[in-house]
Amino acid sequence: MQSSCIKKHSVRLIGYVFVAIALGALHGCTVPDLDHAKQRLHTGEFSSAQSELELLANRGVVEAMVLLADQLSRSEPMRAESYYLRAVDAGDFKARGRLAKLYSQLAADAQQSAKLMGLATAGVPGIEDAGRALDFSRKALALGDDSVLSTIVRLNELFPELNVHDEAAEIIRVSQHSVSTNALYAQVLWWESQGQSAAHAAEIERICNRLGYLEVGCYRSLISLYQLQNNEIKIELVIERVKKMYRANHISGAEIVSLANWLKEKDPASKGAFFALSILDITREKYPEANYEIVRLLYQNPNLQYSADLNDLLLMQQKTGDWRSSEMLGEMYFIGKQRPLDPEKACGLFEPIKNKSVNANYYLGLLARDGLLGAPDAKSALNYLLMAARFGHEKADLALAEMFWSARGVAKNPVYAYSFARIAGIRGSMQAEKLSAEISGTLPQAKIDTALEISNQELDARRLIKKKHLTCCELQVQGAVAQ
């Protein structure tokens, strides 16, 4: 028998629009105000801030166009591009540099996706956006905007195909005649990109101690340098300086969250999570976004000691309407971590957020595939897992491969099984590599060739999804579900 959770919330996937940010209407008759919108950004009230900025931008307020594009640059890059271009046409000084940074990030994302997904492309992944980034960087620099110096350094590092090493080196050399923050920090980034941090350690310390909070990236550079030197004491001193600058209102809550995420990834002195928690803790009251980051950090690092209980923090965050807290609670109930195993509760938490959460689709797929709520529901499982896989969940391809290989509610299809196992293997799953080897031993070469062709088509189509040239479910897995 099908669970009421899945049945009640049956999903129609055609035309599915994923990870959309709803810009809600302003309350009552509030008149949009640029300073008010900036204050909301400062306190992490992003949705309401974006609503105000959009109204102002559409009324022709150029600064609002740039600020709105800054907020949209990660979640909706095409909309961000549109607002930046409007600001360029209106003569805004900053917009070209911001466009250069946007294109540089899109280029780096395309490059990273190609590495992770094994995408087969005719040229260099991301090279077109990298070229646009370089073009706008040159134009911005010609107008006197040296904020693009760091973008030029990054492009040279990530895309040697642009052949700009000598040009970049000369630009950095010439810029040192300036004493601007951007020029000084670009020199630090250049040394880092050339693997010369150790050789220029004293100069990096001098520059970054001079710049301080004027360039938050300098804190990363100092921590990276001290990590190379195995100097935990100096790392701790930088962390304390960051806290001091935040308390003095020189560093924003958003910058603290960004630095905390970097600390978790780099794990300096094997204490990255501890350092991240220590700086997030001081931002909780003024910057609500930090609460979720603390919750995520405690969940991922159960040995961390903290004054508040994870469960209390989660419930508090859930009351604010933060869907990510529901995602985390659902996962806890699904796997029985810090919550009793309860598939029904997991489903009840995942269903309302499936339009926002890749993880929710993955877990709903497993619930349906494995019959954890009653009878297996192969059609729902296939839809959910395909959605999760096509939007980047690292385990969904393996789940699909297992589904087709073990005939879990679908007709056994070794070709599909091998195709999805291969994709999962490309993404780094050792379990998938073993499954691929097992499956390939049962297939003639002609069917292996067919499976390779299918997996390549799937990967290329996912690249188009990422670029928003088509929606997820224009892709089809034909005849997959057993009748």
SEVO-645218 format. One record per residue (C-alpha): x negated, y, z; residue number from 1. Coordinates in nm, 3 decimals. Layout:
// residues N
        px        py        pz    nr
         X         Y         Z   NUM
...
// end
This chain:
// residues 483
        px        py        pz    nr
     0.000     0.000     0.000     1
    -0.128     0.343    -0.096     2
    -0.205     0.582     0.188     3
     0.029     0.874     0.239     4
    -0.277     1.097     0.235     5
    -0.374     1.010    -0.122     6
    -0.014     0.976    -0.242     7
     0.105     1.302    -0.092     8
    -0.183     1.493    -0.244     9
    -0.210     1.320    -0.581    10
    -0.425     1.531    -0.811    11
    -0.391     1.630    -1.176    12
    -0.743     1.690    -1.300    13
    -0.685     1.832    -1.648    14
    -0.776     2.199    -1.652    15
    -0.932     2.169    -1.306    16
    -1.117     2.485    -1.216    17
    -1.393     2.406    -0.967    18
    -1.566     2.621    -0.705    19
    -1.370     2.939    -0.779    20
    -1.395     3.234    -0.543    21
    -1.058     3.392    -0.486    22
    -1.075     3.768    -0.455    23
    -0.778     3.834    -0.226    24
    -0.566     4.146    -0.239    25
    -0.638     4.421     0.008    26
    -0.406     4.437     0.307    27
    -0.123     4.685     0.291    28
    -0.208     5.012     0.120    29
    -0.576     5.028     0.211    30
    -0.765     5.255    -0.028    31
    -1.087     5.091    -0.150    32
    -1.392     5.266    -0.008    33
    -1.754     5.201    -0.105    34
    -1.898     5.259     0.242    35
    -1.632     5.032     0.391    36
    -1.715     4.760     0.139    37
    -2.086     4.792     0.222    38
    -2.011     4.752     0.592    39
    -1.813     4.437     0.522    40
    -2.105     4.297     0.326    41
    -2.335     4.376     0.618    42
    -2.115     4.180     0.860    43
    -2.067     3.886     0.625    44
    -1.702     3.954     0.530    45
    -1.777     3.866     0.169    46
    -1.429     3.791     0.036    47
    -1.273     4.118     0.150    48
    -1.583     4.312     0.046    49
    -1.568     4.164    -0.303    50
    -1.201     4.256    -0.332    51
    -1.278     4.619    -0.257    52
    -1.583     4.626    -0.481    53
    -1.389     4.480    -0.771    54
    -1.124     4.751    -0.746    55
    -1.391     5.019    -0.730    56
    -1.592     4.869    -1.017    57
    -1.285     4.851    -1.237    58
    -1.227     5.220    -1.163    59
    -1.571     5.297    -1.301    60
    -1.773     5.327    -0.978    61
    -2.116     5.221    -1.105    62
    -2.273     5.140    -0.766    63
    -1.978     4.909    -0.697    64
    -2.045     4.730    -1.027    65
    -2.402     4.656    -0.919    66
    -2.307     4.551    -0.565    67
    -2.029     4.325    -0.693    68
    -2.261     4.167    -0.947    69
    -2.515     4.106    -0.668    70
    -2.249     3.912    -0.476    71
    -2.137     3.714    -0.782    72
    -2.485     3.633    -0.911    73
    -2.499     3.284    -0.754    74
    -2.135     3.176    -0.767    75
    -2.018     3.335    -1.092    76
    -2.325     3.439    -1.294    77
    -2.132     3.516    -1.613    78
    -1.911     3.767    -1.431    79
    -2.220     3.910    -1.263    80
    -2.382     3.953    -1.604    81
    -2.075     4.140    -1.729    82
    -2.080     4.389    -1.440    83
    -2.456     4.443    -1.467    84
    -2.424     4.514    -1.840    85
    -2.148     4.766    -1.769    86
    -2.376     4.933    -1.516    87
    -2.659     4.941    -1.773    88
    -2.428     5.110    -2.023    89
    -2.335     5.362    -1.753    90
    -2.702     5.446    -1.704    91
    -2.763     5.283    -1.365    92
    -3.134     5.273    -1.279    93
    -3.123     4.938    -1.095    94
    -2.907     4.735    -1.332    95
    -3.176     4.625    -1.580    96
    -3.393     4.493    -1.300    97
    -3.098     4.309    -1.149    98
    -3.019     4.155    -1.488    99
    -3.378     4.043    -1.519   100
    -3.354     3.874    -1.179   101
    -3.021     3.709    -1.273   102
    -3.158     3.569    -1.599   103
    -3.472     3.453    -1.420   104
    -3.260     3.262    -1.167   105
    -3.045     3.107    -1.442   106
    -3.363     2.999    -1.621   107
    -3.507     2.845    -1.304   108
    -3.176     2.667    -1.233   109
    -3.170     2.522    -1.585   110
    -3.527     2.404    -1.547   111
    -3.453     2.243    -1.210   112
    -3.136     2.076    -1.339   113
    -3.328     1.928    -1.631   114
    -3.583     1.781    -1.391   115
    -3.322     1.640    -1.152   116
    -3.082     1.513    -1.415   117
    -3.329     1.405    -1.682   118
    -3.146     1.613    -1.940   119
    -3.260     1.556    -2.296   120
    -3.301     1.892    -2.471   121
    -3.459     1.997    -2.797   122
    -3.654     2.282    -2.639   123
    -3.774     2.404    -2.302   124
    -3.485     2.410    -2.050   125
    -3.408     2.766    -1.946   126
    -3.642     2.929    -2.196   127
    -3.370     3.148    -2.354   128
    -3.268     3.298    -2.020   129
    -3.636     3.330    -1.928   130
    -3.690     3.532    -2.246   131
    -3.397     3.758    -2.161   132
    -3.537     3.803    -1.810   133
    -3.874     3.905    -1.951   134
    -3.714     4.148    -2.197   135
    -3.510     4.324    -1.929   136
    -3.811     4.324    -1.694   137
    -4.017     4.510    -1.953   138
    -3.738     4.761    -2.012   139
    -3.687     4.817    -1.639   140
    -4.060     4.858    -1.580   141
    -4.084     5.110    -1.864   142
    -3.818     5.315    -1.684   143
    -4.017     5.303    -1.359   144
    -3.833     5.021    -1.178   145
    -4.113     4.814    -1.028   146
    -3.872     4.580    -0.846   147
    -3.913     4.354    -1.151   148
    -4.280     4.287    -1.077   149
    -4.190     3.984    -0.866   150
    -3.965     3.858    -1.147   151
    -4.253     3.882    -1.396   152
    -4.478     3.686    -1.158   153
    -4.212     3.417    -1.121   154
    -4.155     3.390    -1.496   155
    -4.526     3.349    -1.558   156
    -4.541     3.073    -1.296   157
    -4.234     2.878    -1.411   158
    -4.251     2.930    -1.787   159
    -4.606     2.920    -1.925   160
    -4.438     2.880    -2.268   161
    -4.368     3.255    -2.257   162
    -4.744     3.314    -2.286   163
    -4.737     3.616    -2.057   164
    -5.020     3.528    -1.819   165
    -5.258     3.797    -1.943   166
    -4.979     4.054    -1.969   167
    -4.858     3.970    -1.617   168
    -5.209     3.984    -1.474   169
    -5.265     4.327    -1.630   170
    -4.927     4.455    -1.509   171
    -5.009     4.342    -1.153   172
    -5.359     4.494    -1.176   173
    -5.229     4.829    -1.297   174
    -4.946     4.831    -1.042   175
    -5.198     4.826    -0.758   176
    -5.271     5.192    -0.823   177
    -4.924     5.242    -0.678   178
    -4.865     5.205    -0.307   179
    -4.501     5.103    -0.350   180
    -4.362     4.813    -0.152   181
    -4.275     4.624    -0.470   182
    -4.623     4.660    -0.616   183
    -4.801     4.552    -0.299   184
    -4.580     4.249    -0.248   185
    -4.611     4.151    -0.616   186
    -4.985     4.121    -0.559   187
    -4.920     3.878    -0.272   188
    -4.686     3.673    -0.491   189
    -4.944     3.672    -0.771   190
    -5.209     3.526    -0.540   191
    -4.960     3.264    -0.419   192
    -4.859     3.170    -0.774   193
    -5.226     3.129    -0.872   194
    -5.304     2.913    -0.568   195
    -5.529     3.184    -0.424   196
    -5.363     3.239    -0.086   197
    -5.649     3.096     0.116   198
    -5.906     3.304    -0.073   199
    -5.706     3.623    -0.013   200
    -5.581     3.543     0.337   201
    -5.712     3.864     0.496   202
    -5.560     4.080     0.222   203
    -5.224     3.901     0.246   204
    -5.220     3.960     0.622   205
    -5.312     4.326     0.577   206
    -5.046     4.389     0.311   207
    -4.766     4.200     0.483   208
    -4.839     4.341     0.827   209
    -4.825     4.685     0.667   210
    -4.500     4.620     0.480   211
    -4.322     4.439     0.764   212
    -3.944     4.449     0.735   213
    -3.963     4.664     0.420   214
    -4.021     4.338     0.234   215
    -3.861     4.042     0.412   216
    -4.036     3.804     0.171   217
    -4.358     3.897     0.347   218
    -4.247     3.697     0.650   219
    -4.225     3.390     0.425   220
    -4.568     3.465     0.282   221
    -4.725     3.501     0.627   222
    -4.562     3.181     0.753   223
    -4.677     2.996     0.439   224
    -5.031     3.126     0.491   225
    -5.038     3.026     0.857   226
    -4.896     2.687     0.764   227
    -5.195     2.640     0.531   228
    -5.420     2.734     0.822   229
    -5.232     2.506     1.068   230
    -5.190     2.808     1.295   231
    -4.869     2.744     1.490   232
    -4.929     3.034     1.729   233
    -4.930     3.288     1.445   234
    -4.618     3.128     1.294   235
    -4.440     3.174     1.627   236
    -4.551     3.537     1.640   237
    -4.398     3.598     1.297   238
    -4.072     3.439     1.413   239
    -4.065     3.670     1.715   240
    -4.132     3.969     1.491   241
    -3.836     3.869     1.272   242
    -3.609     3.862     1.579   243
    -3.734     4.201     1.690   244
    -3.668     4.353     1.348   245
    -3.315     4.208     1.339   246
    -3.233     4.348     1.683   247
    -3.355     4.686     1.561   248
    -3.120     4.660     1.260   249
    -3.408     4.653     1.013   250
    -3.315     4.306     0.880   251
    -2.964     4.200     0.780   252
    -2.776     3.888     0.885   253
    -2.784     3.766     0.524   254
    -3.163     3.792     0.522   255
    -3.181     3.597     0.849   256
    -2.965     3.317     0.705   257
    -3.179     3.305     0.391   258
    -3.498     3.287     0.596   259
    -3.349     3.016     0.821   260
    -3.267     2.799     0.518   261
    -3.621     2.849     0.388   262
    -3.765     2.749     0.726   263
    -3.562     2.427     0.726   264
    -3.696     2.339     0.382   265
    -4.061     2.428     0.442   266
    -4.067     2.295     0.800   267
    -4.373     2.488     0.922   268
    -4.558     2.320     1.210   269
    -4.291     2.045     1.186   270
    -4.062     2.285     1.373   271
    -3.865     2.435     1.086   272
    -3.523     2.343     1.226   273
    -3.619     2.478     1.570   274
    -3.742     2.808     1.425   275
    -3.431     2.835     1.206   276
    -3.201     2.782     1.504   277
    -3.387     3.040     1.712   278
    -3.334     3.318     1.455   279
    -2.976     3.217     1.368   280
    -2.879     3.225     1.734   281
    -2.942     3.598     1.767   282
    -2.715     3.679     1.468   283
    -2.404     3.486     1.577   284
    -2.205     3.771     1.725   285
    -2.261     4.029     1.451   286
    -2.281     3.797     1.151   287
    -2.020     3.516     1.157   288
    -2.179     3.330     0.864   289
    -2.460     3.233     1.100   290
    -2.216     3.021     1.304   291
    -2.165     2.779     1.017   292
    -2.539     2.760     0.953   293
    -2.591     2.673     1.321   294
    -2.326     2.403     1.300   295
    -2.488     2.255     0.989   296
    -2.831     2.265     1.149   297
    -2.713     2.087     1.466   298
    -2.528     1.826     1.260   299
    -2.835     1.752     1.048   300
    -3.070     1.759     1.347   301
    -2.891     1.592     1.642   302
    -3.204     1.611     1.859   303
    -3.200     1.991     1.861   304
    -3.108     2.136     2.198   305
    -2.858     2.421     2.195   306
    -2.649     2.607     2.452   307
    -2.317     2.543     2.272   308
    -2.163     2.205     2.187   309
    -2.147     2.111     1.817   310
    -1.785     2.002     1.840   311
    -1.676     2.329     2.001   312
    -1.864     2.528     1.739   313
    -1.706     2.327     1.459   314
    -1.352     2.378     1.587   315
    -1.418     2.748     1.642   316
    -1.551     2.783     1.289   317
    -1.261     2.586     1.143   318
    -1.015     2.832     1.301   319
    -1.175     3.110     1.099   320
    -1.063     2.934     0.781   321
    -1.413     2.824     0.679   322
    -1.347     2.521     0.456   323
    -1.706     2.399     0.500   324
    -1.626     2.313     0.861   325
    -1.341     2.090     0.743   326
    -1.586     1.926     0.502   327
    -1.827     1.851     0.784   328
    -1.556     1.723     1.018   329
    -1.422     1.501     0.741   330
    -1.766     1.352     0.687   331
    -1.802     1.288     1.060   332
    -1.472     1.097     1.068   333
    -1.561     0.908     0.748   334
    -1.896     0.777     0.868   335
    -1.820     0.773     1.241   336
    -2.098     1.016     1.332   337
    -2.024     1.216     1.650   338
    -1.656     1.134     1.588   339
    -1.469     0.800     1.595   340
    -1.439     0.633     1.255   341
    -1.100     0.747     1.117   342
    -1.038     0.735     0.738   343
    -0.691     0.893     0.772   344
    -0.827     1.199     0.952   345
    -1.112     1.219     0.702   346
    -0.865     1.217     0.415   347
    -0.647     1.479     0.580   348
    -0.948     1.710     0.607   349
    -1.082     1.646     0.256   350
    -0.760     1.676     0.055   351
    -0.692     2.048     0.116   352
    -1.048     2.143     0.015   353
    -1.099     1.923    -0.291   354
    -1.079     2.232    -0.518   355
    -1.382     2.375    -0.338   356
    -1.594     2.085    -0.215   357
    -1.799     1.839    -0.419   358
    -1.845     1.628    -0.106   359
    -1.467     1.610    -0.054   360
    -1.423     1.460    -0.401   361
    -1.697     1.206    -0.335   362
    -1.549     1.085    -0.008   363
    -1.193     1.084    -0.144   364
    -1.327     0.869    -0.426   365
    -1.477     0.620    -0.182   366
    -1.157     0.614     0.026   367
    -0.955     0.530    -0.286   368
    -1.210     0.292    -0.439   369
    -1.261     0.079    -0.129   370
    -0.897     0.079    -0.013   371
    -0.987     0.237     0.321   372
    -0.635     0.383     0.344   373
    -0.447     0.076     0.223   374
    -0.451    -0.068    -0.129   375
    -0.740     0.041    -0.355   376
    -0.643     0.315    -0.602   377
    -0.881     0.280    -0.896   378
    -0.741     0.570    -1.100   379
    -0.777     0.821    -0.817   380
    -1.118     0.680    -0.728   381
    -1.243     0.722    -1.083   382
    -1.114     1.079    -1.110   383
    -1.260     1.187    -0.776   384
    -1.598     1.022    -0.829   385
    -1.633     1.157    -1.182   386
    -1.556     1.504    -1.052   387
    -1.817     1.469    -0.779   388
    -2.080     1.325    -1.015   389
    -2.028     1.586    -1.281   390
    -2.065     1.867    -1.033   391
    -2.384     1.736    -0.886   392
    -2.316     1.497    -0.596   393
    -2.630     1.290    -0.563   394
    -2.455     0.963    -0.470   395
    -2.146     0.969    -0.692   396
    -2.313     0.818    -1.000   397
    -2.428     0.517    -0.798   398
    -2.075     0.476    -0.659   399
    -1.939     0.474    -1.016   400
    -2.202     0.224    -1.127   401
    -2.107    -0.008    -0.840   402
    -1.740     0.036    -0.925   403
    -1.786    -0.080    -1.286   404
    -2.039    -0.351    -1.203   405
    -1.835    -0.509    -0.923   406
    -1.497    -0.452    -1.094   407
    -1.356    -0.261    -0.795   408
    -1.009    -0.193    -0.934   409
    -1.141    -0.147    -1.287   410
    -1.226    -0.389    -1.563   411
    -1.587    -0.499    -1.523   412
    -1.795    -0.296    -1.765   413
    -2.171    -0.358    -1.751   414
    -2.234    -0.091    -2.015   415
    -2.067     0.182    -1.807   416
    -2.228     0.041    -1.494   417
    -2.573     0.062    -1.651   418
    -2.504     0.414    -1.784   419
    -2.414     0.555    -1.442   420
    -2.686     0.356    -1.265   421
    -2.940     0.501    -1.506   422
    -2.822     0.857    -1.433   423
    -2.841     0.790    -1.059   424
    -3.190     0.648    -1.106   425
    -3.302     0.956    -1.298   426
    -3.183     1.160    -1.001   427
    -3.410     0.962    -0.771   428
    -3.196     0.678    -0.630   429
    -3.412     0.370    -0.568   430
    -3.097     0.166    -0.507   431
    -2.973     0.267    -0.851   432
    -3.304     0.163    -1.010   433
    -3.265    -0.184    -0.858   434
    -2.906    -0.204    -0.981   435
    -3.015    -0.095    -1.330   436
    -3.272    -0.373    -1.338   437
    -3.010    -0.626    -1.224   438
    -2.759    -0.513    -1.488   439
    -3.010    -0.491    -1.773   440
    -3.102    -0.855    -1.715   441
    -2.750    -0.954    -1.822   442
    -2.723    -0.732    -2.132   443
    -2.846    -0.782    -2.489   444
    -3.059    -0.499    -2.627   445
    -2.775    -0.366    -2.841   446
    -2.557    -0.303    -2.536   447
    -2.848    -0.147    -2.346   448
    -2.893     0.091    -2.639   449
    -2.522     0.175    -2.625   450
    -2.545     0.240    -2.251   451
    -2.846     0.467    -2.303   452
    -2.655     0.663    -2.565   453
    -2.353     0.700    -2.333   454
    -2.567     0.818    -2.043   455
    -2.747     1.072    -2.262   456
    -2.414     1.205    -2.390   457
    -2.288     1.230    -2.032   458
    -2.599     1.419    -1.920   459
    -2.579     1.661    -2.213   460
    -2.211     1.721    -2.144   461
    -2.288     1.795    -1.779   462
    -2.531     2.061    -1.894   463
    -2.242     2.224    -2.082   464
    -2.025     2.204    -1.770   465
    -2.296     2.382    -1.574   466
    -2.304     2.655    -1.839   467
    -1.922     2.667    -1.825   468
    -1.878     2.587    -2.193   469
    -1.626     2.319    -2.102   470
    -1.445     2.195    -1.793   471
    -1.521     1.870    -1.619   472
    -1.232     1.671    -1.739   473
    -1.262     1.738    -2.106   474
    -1.503     1.446    -2.069   475
    -1.341     1.105    -2.075   476
    -1.431     0.753    -1.971   477
    -1.212     0.567    -2.213   478
    -1.023     0.254    -2.114   479
    -1.194     0.237    -1.779   480
    -0.909     0.159    -1.540   481
    -0.773    -0.192    -1.537   482
    -0.403    -0.213    -1.612   483
// end
